Amino acid sequence: MALSIQKIVQILHAKWFGINDATIDNISIDSRSLQNGSQTLFFALVGPNNDAHVYISALIEKGVQNFVVTHIPENLENNANFLVVANTLDSLQLFAAYYRNLFDFPVIGLTGSNGKTIVKEWLNFLLSPDYNIIRSPKSYNSQVGVPLSIVAINEKHNLGIFEAGISTRNEMEKLETIIRPTIGILTNIGSAHDEGFTGIGEKIKEKLKLFQNAKILIYHKDKTIDAFIDSKLKTFSWSFKDEGADVFITKKLDFDQTLLKIRHQKTEFEIKIPFQDEASIENALQCMMALLYFSYDAKTIKDRIGLLFPVEMRLKLKNGINNTTLIDDSYSSDFQSLKIALDFLESQKQYKKKTLILSDIFQSGLSNEDLYSKVSHLIVSNKIDRVIGIGETISAFKNKFPNCVTFKNTESCIAAIHELNFSNETILIKGARTFHFEKIVAALEEKTHETVLEINLNAISHNLNFYKSKLKPATKMMAMVKAFGYGSGGFEIAKLLEHHKVDYLGVAFADEGISLKTAGIHLPIMVLNPENTSFSAIIQHQLEPEIYSMKGLNAFLKIAEQKKLNHFPIHIKLDTGMHRLGFEEENLEELIATLKENKLVTVKSILSHMATSDDLNHRDFALSQIDLFEKLSSKLMRELRIKPIRHILNTSGISNFPDAQYDMVRLGIGLYGVSNDVREQKYLENVGTLKSIISQIRTIDAEESVGYGRRFVADKTTKIATIPIGYADGISRHWGNGVGFVTINNQKATIVGSICMDMLMVDVSEINCNEGDQVIIFGESPTVIYMAEQLQTIPYEILTSISQRVKRMFYRE
Ligand SMILES: *Cc1c(COP(=O)(O)O)cnc(C)c1O
């Protein structure tokens, strides 16, 4: 891309407030990206809860010169080029639509409820021997993701594959003008995102709008969508039932694969795919149809389809050996996804030093010289400290990279892994599938048990935004990360919250705050339960104590005096009915007398905590707490002549007492995906999934028993699987003996017998499974909410009980 800023002003019909001419070669919406530079055009998107205009001054300092905005932030006129428009997202889409029209080659557009990303990745694999393909990276299929995918097209591409995802009406037309697919594929239609539509018919009709200008639509005829398809649209359909479809298919399951007999016009042939589940079969057949449409012969189709593989779409964060963090993206290596992975590396790095392990890159459409020059530029701008290149081609361009060592292949790198001295660094591992970088990940990964708690960082962002949307614009947000982020992880979550610009973090004890500060978190942190012995450390690390008694206040002031502090921030806790911590009404005079004219400390905020914000049966009590808070805090403010931040609401309070937001709220459990209100629950996304594997499977006869105390006795022949997770990992013993279940291959397996310290056993008689298969302990099913109900406790306890010996793994979709 090389477009003059004046041209873009025209395209966007923008008002131009500029200081110089510029050529744009890169579009960005992510303020964190180190790829932003003087030739970047930054679109300041405005969401319901986020406004990227706040990042502009920092971006100008970093050298970004060009911005599409709705208004020029104060004092920044004449500091950069501003293109002022009514709506920055509309402009991004308009720009992408213009850019798309500069190119004229076949474009496959994909939509559907499920399978879009897999079909896209498979088509890319199947067609890449013959085309230079540009495709959406990861699952970039939204109103923002689609334009960003499109602007990556270059002159060398000759086939595009883009996915489009919508969640409500009127979104698809916009995506259609940007993608302009010439070939359409409608993937599986399911019930996902049904809330945005009045019914399945409306959803299908809306999705089909993607294909209104396409030359052909490929679809599965057994899915009752014929009635919705515009009669003018040419179709190419397949079916297991209807011999009148363009392609008729019969299937047969065979060991671990599926045999498919394909009948198309006069030809008939067989293919084998290495999967047996319905979804994979359907996705593979959509791909097969595209190959037929492109006139591939039966043999090529058969050869290539036989090599399909499971698709891993996530970037995973893992603990590595010698204090390293690994970012595992070992399944793809195209330029676009490298850019995304480098941004992820920057946002998640725990160590200053950044290392990239990179394989040869395929199908960029560019000459190797151009490609590796671009990659080099990207790596330098991302301040990567060292590069380990693997593959013949990247080795040839070794001197383009800073501090680079290369290996001919993955095996020789693994053989030399100890000489590479990995320690105290964050390592991004990014390679094409054929390089099998999962072996490198295995060599570098810290060896732990097979049980992991996976944390979905996108879900945390989603949940945060959900609660932010309930706040008045001026209300601040304190995110509670006590108890290791409710068991979900400390630093990684704090880092994410910092990016989202929450105003405060809350922890229970000083040591939690200290470890966040030393790991590099800059947000102010309030400590709920500071012990007098920790005051020195609190001051040293610039943490802010909650003060809840005269005893605590006097002790703090004594140290403050010794250290000659000046207006050190403290938070005053009032007891309004919880009767846990806090000053009561009768202590106020003494408190006021002590704080009046005191210059050692400053009352940064006044807070209280509600006992019944989640239970509307106690609504009157909750309101009385709010009233008392109003009264006591007002008195303090009046007599001390201060205007501190006031806050009383936790998660349930935000939902149930919107009038009591005061200046700030304290969000806890909701952030981690749990609401105390069933109606609200469906708007939250699941954050944690606790996973393990099957260690062993055995079959026992009737009358035989399982586990300690023979608490389970089989009444018939029973297949038993053992899973290496027990009460020492935080799984309550009450969850055993037929009460609880785990999920294996999408089916429920009841826990039989007593849960042991490190293991539990389940009944898998009805489940098709093998040793080594994945087991879900909690997540989508069972949910922690369900578990808590059965165990007569609350989700908070289940989440925070998961032992620290269970490894946490963070990922983004
Ligand atoms: C834990 C805690 C919160 C957050 O409560 P949730 O119910 O998890 O939202 C808020 N304030 C205080 C004082 C807390 O201890």
The ligand as an SDF file (V2000), in Angstrom:
LIG
                    3D

 15 15  0  0  0  0  0  0  0  0999 V2000
  -13.9250   -8.7040   46.8060 C   0  0  0  0  0  0  0  0  0  0  0  0
  -14.3970   -7.3450   46.9780 C   0  0  0  0  0  0  0  0  0  0  0  0
  -15.0760   -6.6950   45.9480 C   0  0  0  0  0  0  0  0  0  0  0  0
  -15.5100   -7.3700   44.6700 C   0  0  0  0  0  0  0  0  0  0  0  0
  -16.6500   -8.1540   44.9100 O   0  0  0  0  0  0  0  0  0  0  0  0
  -17.3680   -9.0000   43.7500 P   0  0  0  0  0  0  0  0  0  0  0  0
  -18.5890   -9.5130   44.3590 O   0  0  0  0  0  0  0  0  0  0  0  0
  -16.4060  -10.0630   43.3900 O   0  0  0  0  0  0  0  0  0  0  0  0
  -17.5870   -8.0520   42.6430 O   0  0  0  0  0  0  0  0  0  0  0  0
  -15.3820   -5.3670   46.1250 C   0  0  0  0  0  0  0  0  0  0  0  0
  -15.0560   -4.7240   47.2680 N   0  0  0  0  0  0  0  0  0  0  0  0
  -14.4280   -5.3230   48.2960 C   0  0  0  0  0  0  0  0  0  0  0  0
  -14.1190   -4.5640   49.5180 C   0  0  0  0  0  0  0  0  0  0  0  0
  -14.0880   -6.6680   48.1940 C   0  0  0  0  0  0  0  0  0  0  0  0
  -13.4710   -7.2780   49.2010 O   0  0  0  0  0  0  0  0  0  0  0  0
  1  2  1  0
  2  3  1  0
  2 14  2  0
  3  4  1  0
  3 10  2  0
  4  5  1  0
  5  6  1  0
  6  7  2  0
  6  8  1  0
  6  9  1  0
 10 11  1  0
 11 12  2  0
 12 13  1  0
 12 14  1  0
 14 15  1  0
M  END
$$$$
